[in-house]
């Protein structure tokens, strides 16, 4: 900390001009948001082992301070203190390579950054606090908190960077952090393999991202985010590399980080890490990076409508694919993992439809209720002594009431049932997709909505309702989690209930009830960020009609969510207040027997892992082996044969080099005689 502070102060003095009219104090506070978690990581990695069970104080304390600073900065940004362009703080010139290539290490905080900071720092802080209880008995306690701080630094660097190359550095550090945390229990083979799988699959997408950054520089001659986007749009068809190709290359990186088809296979396996890691990856950090990237590059994507269609198609396909798999999974964390894939698909479908604000709205609400659900699942696993199979749970509602009530709130929120947060953001995605001409996105989204409600209430039924199926040796020891774990659950439950109302106020769907037709709070915040993209797409702002098309769309989305919940209630039971209903396992078995192929396909995740194994391990391995044989036997063999002939020839000729003058004179004489004889024969004399 003592070494970092002078650097930050110097950067604040140098970067003051870059920030314009921003209060100089923010030139110090903005870099601290990124640098403090890095300091926490360095200290924890250096002395954490010596601190033992007190190792959490430094990293958790630093994240709490980071959150407090971030809230001050976000308040200033969202209340207009930084203007529409935001505040830019220049730390130093990172790569000065002549006039043509210069890279600044600089941070940007505009309204989009502020919204992401709220999600990342708040959920990250609560995950840190929760981990004090969850990881209390783990021998790698200090190492875990060091990795969490590294993860926070990486994501904050990614979100706040004002240069594509710095974003890429944060992007790769997020990948490194996820590798370390997913494989935290590295002695467990499945965890080690899962971390490698996540790392390798993400590298596939990162190749596309890197090529996209190169394409941006070729087209614009700069890697400054806002300047490059402005030049790309201004140059249009005059760009050396077409905008559609550039946009799709960036989207390839987003597909990897946000686990979109076909790069989705790593995310469910990431459940091998500790549950707080799952919450951090799935709710606050890594998976949101891809959505943020596309949203940040919104002018580019708006100028390439063909790329937007691809984004929408892949997003909505991933949404229904993942939802279909979640319906049959029995591991509580894997159900939530596939749920994350599905909800991320919703966000990309919104981005591809041109509903950028709706995508960020769902990113925010999903971050809180999915963080709640993952931490709640960790509390369940903690209560039943590391059991994750829901078939060995049941009847837990009365034994762990705080966990049950908070997870029920998260389930209602993600199901899109009003007035909880998920209803507002999901409904806005579906409604905007329909009104912007993407009726196919709306139709598939409705199917995903009913599936989401079904598999989430199925999770609640198998875990909390009905008779207990817990191991008889474990059941007497079931207990509620400590307060350090349940308090973060309740703190996440509050925005899961109220955030949708708060961010929509006073806009639709609540605005008309109070005589207001103005856009909601989040729309007001993000309008300057997405204004250019909206104009490029020629979106006309239509008046909201509660008793017209908008009301009909709301009614449809709520109806399908209710249908999914009722179906799950009928099959898996219900225990809410006076409502009591036992599950019907015989009906479940009968339904699965009617569609055995679909059931097996869903249970086996549509065999994507097996397909990848066939294509890349078996067939790809044989092709690689054949190419290796060709390289070894033909290419290397030819080169080695030439070398061997040369070596042997040289060895034979070396024998005539005796060092005796008379031998050389005799050789010369014989040579002269041979030459003379040849001449006489040729001349015919």
Rosetta blueprint (number, residue, H / E / L):
1 X L
2 X H
3 X H
4 X H
5 X H
6 X H
7 X H
8 X H
9 X H
10 X H
11 X H
12 X H
13 X H
14 X H
15 X H
16 X L
17 X L
18 X L
19 X L
20 X L
21 X L
22 X L
23 X L
24 X H
25 X H
26 X H
27 X H
28 X H
29 X H
30 X H
31 X H
32 X H
33 X H
34 X H
35 X H
36 X H
37 X H
38 X H
39 X H
40 X H
41 X H
42 X H
43 X H
44 X H
45 X H
46 X H
47 X H
48 X H
49 X H
50 X H
51 X H
52 X H
53 X H
54 X H
55 X L
56 X H
57 X H
58 X H
59 X H
60 X H
61 X H
62 X H
63 X H
64 X H
65 X H
66 X H
67 X H
68 X H
69 X H
70 X H
71 X H
72 X H
73 X H
74 X H
75 X H
76 X H
77 X H
78 X H
79 X L
80 X L
81 X L
82 X L
83 X L
84 X L
85 X L
86 X L
87 X E
88 X E
89 X E
90 X E
91 X E
92 X E
93 X E
94 X E
95 X E
96 X E
97 X E
98 X L
99 X L
100 X L
101 X E
102 X E
103 X E
104 X E
105 X E
106 X E
107 X E
108 X E
109 X E
110 X L
111 X H
112 X H
113 X H
114 X H
115 X H
116 X H
117 X H
118 X H
119 X H
120 X H
121 X H
122 X H
123 X H
124 X H
125 X H
126 X H
127 X H
128 X H
129 X H
130 X H
131 X H
132 X H
133 X H
134 X H
135 X L
136 X L
137 X L
138 X L
139 X L
140 X L
141 X H
142 X H
143 X H
144 X H
145 X H
146 X H
147 X H
148 X H
149 X H
150 X H
151 X H
152 X H
153 X H
154 X H
155 X H
156 X H
157 X H
158 X H
159 X H
160 X H
161 X E
162 X L
163 X E
164 X H
165 X H
166 X H
167 X H
168 X H
169 X H
170 X H
171 X H
172 X H
173 X H
174 X H
175 X H
176 X H
177 X H
178 X H
179 X H
180 X H
181 X H
182 X H
183 X L
184 X L
185 X L
186 X L
187 X L
188 X L
189 X H
190 X H
191 X H
192 X H
193 X H
194 X H
195 X H
196 X H
197 X H
198 X H
199 X H
200 X H
201 X H
202 X H
203 X H
204 X H
205 X H
206 X H
207 X H
208 X H
209 X H
210 X H
211 X H
212 X H
213 X H
214 X H
215 X H
216 X H
217 X H
218 X H
219 X H
220 X H
221 X L
222 X L
223 X L
224 X E
225 X H
226 X H
227 X H
228 X H
229 X H
230 X H
231 X H
232 X H
233 X H
234 X H
235 X H
236 X H
237 X H
238 X H
239 X L
240 X L
241 X L
242 X L
243 X H
244 X H
245 X H
246 X H
247 X H
248 X H
249 X H
250 X H
251 X H
252 X H
253 X H
254 X H
255 X H
256 X H
257 X H
258 X L
259 X L
260 X L
261 X L
262 X L
263 X L
264 X L
265 X H
266 X H
267 X H
268 X H
269 X H
270 X H
271 X H
272 X H
273 X L
274 X L
275 X H
276 X H
277 X H
278 X H
279 X H
280 X H
281 X H
282 X H
283 X H
284 X H
285 X L
286 X H
287 X H
288 X H
289 X H
290 X H
291 X H
292 X H
293 X H
294 X H
295 X H
296 X H
297 X L
298 X H
299 X H
300 X H
301 X H
302 X H
303 X L
304 X L
305 X H
306 X H
307 X H
308 X H
309 X H
310 X H
311 X H
312 X H
313 X H
314 X H
315 X H
316 X H
317 X H
318 X H
319 X H
320 X H
321 X H
322 X H
323 X H
324 X H
325 X H
326 X H
327 X L
328 X L
329 X L
330 X L
331 X E
332 X H
333 X H
334 X H
335 X H
336 X H
337 X H
338 X H
339 X H
340 X H
341 X H
342 X H
343 X H
344 X H
345 X H
346 X H
347 X H
348 X H
349 X H
350 X H
351 X H
352 X H
353 X H
354 X L
355 X L
356 X H
357 X H
358 X H
359 X H
360 X H
361 X H
362 X H
363 X H
364 X H
365 X H
366 X H
367 X H
368 X H
369 X H
370 X H
371 X H
372 X H
373 X H
374 X H
375 X H
376 X H
377 X H
378 X H
379 X H
380 X H
381 X H
382 X H
383 X H
384 X L
385 X L
386 X L
387 X L
388 X L
389 X E
390 X H
391 X H
392 X H
393 X L
394 X L
395 X L
396 X L
397 X L
398 X L
399 X L
400 X L
401 X H
402 X H
403 X H
404 X H
405 X H
406 X H
407 X H
408 X H
409 X H
410 X H
411 X H
412 X H
413 X H
414 X H
415 X L
416 X L
417 X L
418 X L
419 X L
420 X L
421 X H
422 X H
423 X H
424 X H
425 X H
426 X H
427 X H
428 X H
429 X H
430 X H
431 X H
432 X H
433 X H
434 X H
435 X H
436 X L
437 X L
438 X L
439 X H
440 X H
441 X H
442 X H
443 X H
444 X H
445 X H
446 X H
447 X H
448 X H
449 X H
450 X H
451 X H
452 X H
453 X H
454 X H
455 X H
456 X H
457 X H
458 X H
459 X H
460 X H
461 X H
462 X H
463 X H
464 X H
465 X L
466 X L
467 X L
468 X L
469 X L
470 X L
471 X L
472 X H
473 X H
474 X H
475 X H
476 X L
477 X L
478 X L
479 X L
480 X L
481 X L
482 X L
483 X H
484 X H
485 X H
486 X H
487 X H
488 X H
489 X H
490 X H
491 X H
492 X H
493 X H
494 X H
495 X H
496 X H
497 X H
498 X H
499 X H
500 X H
501 X H
502 X H
503 X H
504 X H
505 X L
506 X L
507 X L
508 X L
509 X L
510 X L
511 X H
512 X H
513 X H
514 X H
515 X L
516 X L
517 X L
518 X L
519 X L
520 X L
521 X H
522 X H
523 X H
524 X H
525 X H
526 X H
527 X H
528 X H
529 X H
530 X H
531 X H
532 X H
533 X H
534 X H
535 X H
536 X H
537 X L
538 X L
539 X L
540 X L
541 X L
542 X L
543 X L
544 X L
545 X L
546 X L
547 X L
548 X L
549 X H
550 X H
551 X H
552 X H
553 X H
554 X H
555 X H
556 X H
557 X H
558 X H
559 X H
560 X H
561 X H
562 X H
563 X H
564 X H
565 X H
566 X H
567 X H
568 X H
569 X H
570 X H
571 X H
572 X H
573 X L
574 X E
575 X E
576 X E
577 X L
578 X L
579 X E
580 X E
581 X E
582 X L
583 X L
584 X L
585 X H
586 X H
587 X H
588 X H
589 X H
590 X H
591 X H
592 X H
593 X H
594 X H
595 X L
596 X H
597 X H
598 X H
599 X H
600 X H
601 X H
602 X H
603 X H
604 X L
605 X H
606 X H
607 X H
608 X H
609 X H
610 X H
611 X H
612 X H
613 X H
614 X H
615 X H
616 X H
617 X H
618 X H
619 X H
620 X H
621 X H
622 X H
623 X H
624 X H
625 X H
626 X H
627 X H
628 X H
629 X H
630 X H
631 X H
632 X H
633 X H
634 X H
635 X H
636 X H
637 X H
638 X H
639 X H
640 X H
641 X H
642 X H
643 X H
644 X H
645 X H
646 X H
647 X H
648 X H
649 X H
650 X H
651 X H
652 X H
653 X H
654 X H
655 X H
656 X H
657 X L
658 X L
659 X L
660 X L
661 X H
662 X H
663 X H
664 X H
665 X H
666 X H
667 X H
668 X H
669 X H
670 X H
671 X H
672 X H
673 X H
674 X H
675 X H
676 X H
677 X H
678 X H
679 X H
680 X H
681 X H
682 X H
683 X H
684 X L
685 X L
